[in-house]
Amino acid sequence: MSATMPSRSWIAPLPWPSEEPPHSPPAMGMPLPRGLAPLEALDRKDRLLFLAYAFLLLGFFYIPNTVDLYKYYSIVVLPLALWTMPRIYPATGAEPLLWMIVAYLVYMLATPAWGEDFSIAPYLNYARLAVYVVTFVMTTAYLNKSFPALFDGLMRLVALAAAVAALISIGLWVRDAGSIPGVAPYTERILGIGVLEHPNTCAFVYGFFGLVNLHLLLKMKGTRARWLHGLAALALLAFVVLTQSRGGLLATTAGITALFVINHTRQTFLVLFGLAESVAITLLYQPDFLGASSRGTSSRLLIWETVWENIRHALWFGHGYLTEESVYVPVQDITHAFAHDVFLGTLRDGGLVGLALLLMFVGLALWRSLTHGRQTGNFLYFSLLVFGLVCMTFDLDRLLTRPRELWIIFWLPLALTMGLSARTRGTTGP
C-alpha cells in the first residue's frame, strides 16, 4: 500500500481514514461519481441495509429510550443484516480480527459452565446479545469496506447530528437550571437527549463524535465545511465539559492527543488549549462546578480494590459471565452497580484467559490503526480506539450490552478498523 492515499470527499475532499477499493458494479448501470457513492447506485438489498444502519446510529441521539432502539435493531437492522449475510460474510469472514472477537465472546459465554448460579434465561439473553454485537460489527465493516465514500458521508452526517443533539441538550439544561432543590444553578450535570441515561455515558458518545468533527475541522478543504465542523466540535466539547465527567474529559484529551500529537500536527495544541480554556472559564464563573465534578473521587479506587479481592479467588478462569455485577464496598456501606472498569470486569468473569483474549484483539486493532496512521498521516481510527479504551478503563463493565454507549465507543471503531484492514490487503466486496 502506498504511503500517500487518494483523498475522497463527501462535500469537500475528506481524508477519512479509508482507501478507495473497487466498488461493486452499480446496480442501475450508472458509474459512481468520484467521492460520493449515491444510494441509487446500491441495489435494493444494500440500500435497505444502509438506510436501516444509518437510522440506528442516528437513533442514539433521537430515539427517546434504549428499549425502542433495541427493538428497532431486533426488528429492522438484524433481519436486514441476516438477509444480506451472503454478501457480508465473504467480505468480512477472512478477517482475523473478527474471529478473535468471536473467540473472546465464545469463551466468555462458556464461563458460566464453571460459575455459580447458572440460569438459562440470563444466559440466553447474553447469547442473543453476542449475536447482535457480532452482526453489528460485521455489518459496519462490510458497509465501510464496500461503500467507503457513502459510509464516510454517513459518519459526517451522524457527527453533525450529534452536535445538533448537544445544542438541544444544552438549551434544555439552561432552561432547567436551578430547578433541582439544593443544587446551585448551572452546576447540575447535563444529560443528553436520546437513549443515553447517565452523564458519563453521554460524555463518552458525544465526545466520540466531537473527535470526528475535530478531525474534519483540521483536515477538510473548504472554508464553510471547516467552519461547520469547527462549530460542531465546539458544541460537543462544551457538552462533555458540562457533563462533569472526569472519564469523558480524560478520554477526550487522550483522543485529541492520539489524533494529532502523534502526527506532530501543530493545530493540536490550539485544540488542547481551547479545551483547557473552556474548562478554566467554566471554573472561573462557576466555582461550585469544581466541587460538583469532584464528587466521589475515591469511589473508583475502592470499587476496584473490592473487585480485585473477588478476582483473586478465581484468577485464571474467572467466576463466570453470570456472576453478580454489583460491588458492595464495606468501607462506604454502598453497593455499586458494576465494576467501573471493563478490563477488571473481564478478569472477574473470565479470569486471565478472558483478559488475554480481550487484549489480543484490542492490541491488533490498535496496531493496525496506528500503522495506517503512520502510512497516511491520518490517525482518526487510532484516536477513536484510544478514546473508547480510556472510557472503558474508568467506567462500564461487560461488553455484551443492548445498543448503548459501548456499541459506539468500542464496537464501532473496532469494526471500522476491521474494514480498513480488509481494504489494506486489497480485498474487494461481493
VMD Tcl script that draws the C-alpha trace (Angstrom):
set ca {
  {0.00 0.00 0.00}
  {1.42 3.39 -0.90}
  {2.16 5.94 1.76}
  {0.06 8.61 0.08}
  {-3.63 7.79 -0.07}
  {-6.07 9.30 -2.58}
  {-8.42 11.75 -0.94}
  {-12.18 11.25 -1.01}
  {-14.92 13.65 -0.17}
  {-18.48 13.98 0.99}
  {-18.92 17.62 0.06}
  {-15.27 18.70 0.04}
  {-12.19 16.43 -0.14}
  {-12.36 14.38 3.04}
  {-9.38 12.49 4.44}
  {-11.43 9.99 6.42}
  {-9.01 7.09 7.05}
  {-10.03 4.73 4.33}
  {-8.77 3.64 0.97}
  {-10.70 3.58 -2.27}
  {-11.28 -0.04 -3.27}
  {-13.02 -1.04 -6.45}
  {-16.76 -0.58 -5.97}
  {-19.25 -3.31 -6.58}
  {-20.81 -2.91 -10.04}
  {-23.51 -0.24 -9.94}
  {-26.90 -1.88 -9.70}
  {-28.52 0.61 -12.07}
  {-25.79 0.59 -14.72}
  {-24.54 4.12 -13.92}
  {-20.95 4.96 -12.93}
  {-20.39 6.04 -9.35}
  {-19.37 9.71 -9.05}
  {-15.89 10.11 -7.60}
  {-16.00 10.88 -3.89}
  {-19.71 10.21 -3.44}
  {-21.48 6.91 -3.95}
  {-25.20 7.78 -4.15}
  {-27.74 5.49 -2.61}
  {-29.23 5.00 -6.07}
  {-26.06 3.16 -7.05}
  {-26.77 0.46 -4.47}
  {-29.14 -2.36 -5.21}
  {-32.26 -2.80 -3.08}
  {-30.70 -5.13 -0.53}
  {-27.67 -2.94 0.20}
  {-29.73 0.24 0.11}
  {-32.19 -1.03 2.71}
  {-29.38 -2.26 4.93}
  {-27.52 1.04 4.66}
  {-30.59 3.13 5.49}
  {-31.51 0.91 8.43}
  {-27.95 1.14 9.73}
  {-27.95 4.93 9.32}
  {-31.14 5.28 11.36}
  {-29.61 3.04 14.03}
  {-26.66 5.41 14.53}
  {-28.88 8.48 14.47}
  {-31.20 6.76 16.93}
  {-28.62 7.01 19.70}
  {-29.41 10.74 19.76}
  {-33.03 10.94 18.62}
  {-34.80 7.79 19.81}
  {-36.09 8.54 23.32}
  {-35.10 5.35 25.14}
  {-32.91 2.26 24.92}
  {-35.86 -0.12 24.71}
  {-37.10 1.41 21.45}
  {-33.60 1.41 19.96}
  {-33.16 -2.23 20.97}
  {-36.48 -3.15 19.37}
  {-35.52 -1.25 16.22}
  {-32.27 -3.19 15.93}
  {-34.03 -6.51 16.60}
  {-36.92 -5.94 14.21}
  {-35.30 -3.93 11.41}
  {-31.49 -3.96 11.32}
  {-30.82 -7.54 12.37}
  {-33.20 -9.16 9.82}
  {-31.76 -7.00 7.04}
  {-28.22 -7.89 8.09}
  {-29.06 -11.60 8.09}
  {-30.73 -11.20 4.69}
  {-27.54 -9.60 3.38}
  {-25.21 -12.07 5.13}
  {-24.37 -13.89 1.86}
  {-22.60 -10.64 0.92}
  {-21.42 -9.60 4.37}
  {-19.67 -12.84 5.25}
  {-17.50 -13.12 2.10}
  {-16.41 -9.52 2.63}
  {-15.54 -9.92 6.33}
  {-15.21 -13.63 7.06}
  {-11.49 -13.80 6.29}
  {-10.72 -11.02 8.78}
  {-8.60 -12.32 11.72}
  {-9.86 -9.53 13.97}
  {-13.43 -10.80 13.57}
  {-12.50 -14.31 14.63}
  {-10.51 -13.03 17.59}
  {-13.63 -11.16 18.73}
  {-15.72 -14.30 18.22}
  {-13.20 -16.38 20.19}
  {-13.41 -13.94 23.10}
  {-17.21 -13.96 23.10}
  {-17.43 -17.76 22.81}
  {-15.05 -18.16 25.74}
  {-16.93 -15.66 27.89}
  {-20.21 -17.42 27.10}
  {-18.59 -20.72 28.15}
  {-17.52 -19.41 31.57}
  {-20.93 -19.97 33.25}
  {-20.14 -23.69 32.97}
  {-17.84 -23.35 35.99}
  {-19.50 -20.33 37.55}
  {-22.16 -20.18 40.20}
  {-25.91 -19.59 39.99}
  {-26.36 -20.63 36.38}
  {-29.73 -19.60 34.99}
  {-30.90 -20.32 31.48}
  {-32.82 -17.05 30.92}
  {-29.94 -14.60 31.51}
  {-27.57 -16.93 29.66}
  {-29.75 -16.95 26.56}
  {-30.03 -13.17 26.81}
  {-26.23 -12.80 26.71}
  {-26.01 -15.31 23.86}
  {-28.53 -13.23 21.89}
  {-26.56 -10.06 22.61}
  {-23.41 -11.76 21.34}
  {-25.17 -12.44 18.03}
  {-26.32 -8.82 17.91}
  {-22.83 -7.47 18.56}
  {-21.12 -9.72 16.01}
  {-23.75 -8.86 13.41}
  {-23.29 -5.14 14.09}
  {-19.51 -5.44 13.77}
  {-19.73 -7.41 10.51}
  {-22.33 -5.05 9.04}
  {-20.26 -2.00 9.90}
  {-17.11 -3.49 8.39}
  {-19.00 -4.55 5.26}
  {-20.55 -1.14 4.62}
  {-17.32 0.70 5.40}
  {-15.34 -1.56 3.10}
  {-17.76 -1.89 0.19}
  {-19.14 1.66 0.02}
  {-16.44 3.84 1.62}
  {-17.45 7.25 0.28}
  {-21.10 6.67 1.17}
  {-20.17 5.38 4.61}
  {-17.95 8.41 5.15}
  {-20.90 10.62 4.31}
  {-22.96 8.80 6.91}
  {-20.31 9.35 9.57}
  {-20.20 13.04 8.75}
  {-23.99 13.23 8.98}
  {-24.03 11.47 12.36}
  {-21.23 13.70 13.66}
  {-23.25 16.81 12.76}
  {-26.46 15.27 14.12}
  {-24.66 14.63 17.41}
  {-23.71 18.31 17.56}
  {-27.34 19.33 16.99}
  {-28.39 16.99 19.80}
  {-25.72 18.55 22.02}
  {-27.04 22.06 21.33}
  {-30.60 20.96 22.08}
  {-29.43 19.34 25.31}
  {-27.50 22.45 26.36}
  {-30.58 24.57 25.67}
  {-32.71 22.30 27.86}
  {-30.02 22.36 30.56}
  {-30.01 26.19 30.57}
  {-33.81 26.28 30.65}
  {-33.98 23.95 33.65}
  {-31.04 25.46 35.57}
  {-31.82 25.85 39.26}
  {-34.86 23.59 39.13}
  {-33.30 20.96 41.43}
  {-33.74 21.91 45.11}
  {-30.47 22.37 46.96}
  {-28.35 22.44 43.80}
  {-26.80 25.72 42.64}
  {-27.93 26.85 39.18}
  {-25.75 25.71 36.29}
  {-23.92 23.12 38.39}
  {-26.25 20.25 37.53}
  {-24.72 17.57 35.34}
  {-26.09 17.80 31.83}
  {-27.91 14.84 30.30}
  {-28.23 14.47 26.55}
  {-31.36 13.70 24.61}
  {-31.72 10.22 23.17}
  {-31.13 6.78 24.61}
  {-28.20 7.56 26.93}
  {-29.27 7.65 30.54}
  {-26.24 8.90 32.51}
  {-23.98 11.97 32.16}
  {-20.87 9.76 31.93}
  {-22.17 7.70 29.04}
  {-23.43 10.87 27.36}
  {-19.93 12.33 27.63}
  {-18.50 9.21 26.02}
  {-20.76 9.12 22.97}
  {-20.91 12.88 22.39}
  {-17.15 13.15 22.93}
  {-16.60 10.37 20.39}
  {-18.28 12.40 17.66}
  {-16.55 15.52 18.93}
  {-13.30 13.85 17.88}
  {-14.75 13.09 14.45}
  {-15.68 16.75 13.99}
  {-12.23 17.88 15.14}
  {-10.70 15.59 12.55}
  {-12.89 17.12 9.86}
  {-12.18 20.66 11.07}
  {-8.44 20.26 10.69}
  {-8.35 18.05 7.62}
  {-11.17 19.07 5.29}
  {-10.78 21.57 2.49}
  {-13.34 24.28 2.08}
  {-13.95 27.15 4.48}
  {-17.65 26.53 5.01}
  {-17.16 22.85 5.76}
  {-14.39 23.61 8.24}
  {-16.50 26.25 9.99}
  {-19.41 23.83 10.16}
  {-17.38 21.07 11.77}
  {-15.49 23.50 13.96}
  {-18.73 24.77 15.49}
  {-19.98 21.20 15.80}
  {-16.80 20.19 17.62}
  {-17.13 23.20 19.93}
  {-20.71 22.27 20.82}
  {-19.76 18.67 21.55}
  {-16.70 19.57 23.64}
  {-18.79 22.07 25.61}
  {-21.31 19.32 26.23}
  {-18.58 16.99 27.52}
  {-17.40 19.68 29.95}
  {-20.95 20.21 31.22}
  {-21.39 16.51 31.96}
  {-18.66 16.95 34.61}
  {-17.42 13.50 33.61}
  {-13.79 13.11 34.56}
  {-13.55 10.00 32.42}
  {-15.12 11.82 29.49}
  {-12.71 14.75 29.74}
  {-9.71 12.43 30.13}
  {-10.81 10.31 27.17}
  {-11.35 13.43 25.04}
  {-7.90 14.74 25.88}
  {-6.34 11.34 25.16}
  {-8.24 11.10 21.88}
  {-7.12 14.56 20.76}
  {-3.54 13.67 21.63}
  {-3.73 10.42 19.67}
  {-5.43 12.17 16.75}
  {-2.90 14.93 16.21}
  {0.12 15.00 18.52}
  {1.46 11.65 17.32}
  {1.35 13.08 13.81}
  {3.08 16.26 15.00}
  {0.13 18.41 13.97}
  {0.66 21.89 15.38}
  {-3.06 22.68 15.37}
  {-3.45 20.10 18.12}
  {-2.02 22.42 20.71}
  {-4.59 25.04 19.75}
  {-7.35 22.47 20.24}
  {-5.95 21.34 23.59}
  {-5.53 24.97 24.64}
  {-9.13 25.68 23.67}
  {-10.36 22.70 25.69}
  {-8.34 23.77 28.73}
  {-9.55 27.36 28.33}
  {-13.19 26.18 28.22}
  {-12.73 24.30 31.47}
  {-10.93 27.27 33.06}
  {-13.69 29.72 32.08}
  {-16.30 27.35 33.48}
  {-14.47 27.14 36.80}
  {-13.91 30.92 36.91}
  {-17.57 31.81 36.52}
  {-18.99 28.78 38.32}
  {-16.63 27.83 41.18}
  {-19.23 25.39 42.56}
  {-18.79 23.42 39.36}
  {-15.41 22.15 40.60}
  {-16.88 20.78 43.78}
  {-19.65 19.07 41.86}
  {-17.24 17.47 39.41}
  {-15.02 16.11 42.20}
  {-17.81 14.05 43.71}
  {-16.85 10.54 44.77}
  {-13.21 10.93 43.79}
  {-12.09 7.93 45.84}
  {-15.03 5.66 44.95}
  {-13.39 4.18 41.85}
  {-10.33 3.06 43.81}
  {-12.48 1.47 46.50}
  {-14.61 -0.29 43.88}
  {-11.56 -1.59 42.04}
  {-9.96 -2.79 45.26}
  {-13.11 -4.72 46.18}
  {-13.44 -6.23 42.70}
  {-9.78 -7.27 42.75}
  {-10.24 -9.09 46.04}
  {-13.02 -11.07 44.40}
  {-10.93 -11.74 41.30}
  {-8.10 -13.28 43.30}
  {-10.30 -16.25 44.22}
  {-10.73 -17.28 40.55}
  {-7.77 -15.64 38.86}
  {-7.24 -17.92 35.87}
  {-10.73 -18.64 34.56}
  {-12.95 -16.19 36.45}
  {-16.26 -16.56 38.24}
  {-18.33 -16.86 35.06}
  {-20.27 -14.39 32.95}
  {-23.40 -14.75 35.06}
  {-21.72 -13.76 38.31}
  {-23.16 -10.76 40.14}
  {-22.03 -7.45 38.63}
  {-22.81 -5.28 41.66}
  {-19.99 -4.40 44.02}
  {-20.54 -3.92 47.74}
  {-17.86 -1.67 49.29}
  {-17.86 -2.22 53.09}
  {-15.94 0.99 53.85}
  {-18.68 3.04 52.19}
  {-21.52 0.66 53.03}
  {-22.63 1.22 49.43}
  {-23.45 -1.26 46.69}
  {-22.27 -0.01 43.31}
  {-23.94 -1.29 40.15}
  {-20.82 -2.59 38.42}
  {-17.01 -2.65 38.39}
  {-16.48 0.66 36.52}
  {-13.67 -0.94 34.52}
  {-14.22 -3.25 31.54}
  {-10.86 -4.93 31.99}
  {-11.48 -5.70 35.65}
  {-14.95 -6.89 34.71}
  {-13.43 -9.29 32.18}
  {-10.96 -10.52 34.80}
  {-13.82 -11.12 37.23}
  {-15.90 -13.05 34.71}
  {-13.27 -14.78 32.55}
  {-10.04 -14.58 34.51}
  {-6.63 -14.09 32.95}
  {-7.66 -16.21 29.97}
  {-10.55 -13.89 29.17}
  {-8.43 -10.79 29.67}
  {-5.74 -12.18 27.36}
  {-8.31 -12.83 24.62}
  {-9.65 -9.28 25.01}
  {-6.20 -7.69 24.92}
  {-5.25 -9.70 21.84}
  {-7.92 -8.29 19.56}
  {-7.74 -4.81 21.10}
  {-3.97 -4.82 20.59}
  {-4.35 -5.92 16.97}
  {-6.86 -3.16 16.27}
  {-4.59 -0.54 17.87}
  {-1.58 -1.75 15.91}
  {-3.42 -1.74 12.60}
  {-4.94 1.69 13.11}
  {-1.59 3.11 14.26}
  {0.16 1.59 11.25}
  {-2.44 3.08 8.95}
  {-1.97 6.46 10.60}
  {1.77 6.36 10.10}
  {1.34 5.42 6.45}
  {-1.30 8.03 5.65}
  {-0.90 10.71 8.32}
  {-4.48 10.04 9.42}
  {-4.89 8.79 12.98}
  {-8.66 9.05 13.32}
  {-9.35 5.35 13.85}
  {-6.48 5.08 16.30}
  {-7.72 8.08 18.27}
  {-11.28 6.71 18.43}
  {-9.96 3.41 19.80}
  {-7.84 5.24 22.39}
  {-10.85 7.34 23.35}
  {-13.02 4.27 23.84}
  {-10.39 2.37 25.82}
  {-9.94 5.27 28.24}
  {-13.70 5.40 28.77}
  {-13.75 1.66 29.40}
  {-10.92 1.90 31.92}
  {-12.84 4.29 34.17}
  {-16.42 3.13 33.65}
  {-18.71 0.41 32.31}
  {-18.36 -3.33 32.79}
  {-19.44 -6.12 30.43}
  {-19.01 -5.77 26.67}
  {-22.23 -7.57 25.78}
  {-24.98 -4.98 26.00}
  {-28.00 -3.79 24.11}
  {-27.35 -0.93 21.65}
  {-25.83 1.54 24.07}
  {-22.62 3.52 24.55}
  {-20.26 0.55 24.07}
  {-21.62 -0.01 20.58}
  {-20.40 3.48 19.64}
  {-17.17 3.88 21.60}
  {-15.86 0.31 21.27}
  {-17.56 -1.96 18.75}
  {-17.92 0.75 16.09}
  {-14.21 1.75 15.92}
  {-13.21 -1.92 16.08}
  {-15.43 -2.64 13.09}
  {-14.10 0.40 11.23}
  {-10.57 -0.82 11.80}
  {-11.58 -4.25 10.54}
  {-12.99 -2.78 7.35}
  {-9.89 -0.67 6.93}
  {-7.55 -3.64 7.28}
  {-9.57 -5.59 4.71}
  {-9.09 -2.77 2.20}
  {-5.42 -2.55 3.05}
  {-4.99 -6.16 1.96}
  {-6.66 -5.28 -1.33}
  {-9.73 -7.46 -0.98}
  {-12.94 -6.43 -2.63}
  {-16.56 -6.71 -1.70}
  {-19.09 -9.07 -3.29}
}
mol new
graphics top color blue
foreach p $ca { graphics top sphere $p radius 0.5 }
foreach p [lrange $ca 0 end-1] q [lrange $ca 1 end] { graphics top cylinder $p $q radius 0.2 }
display resetview
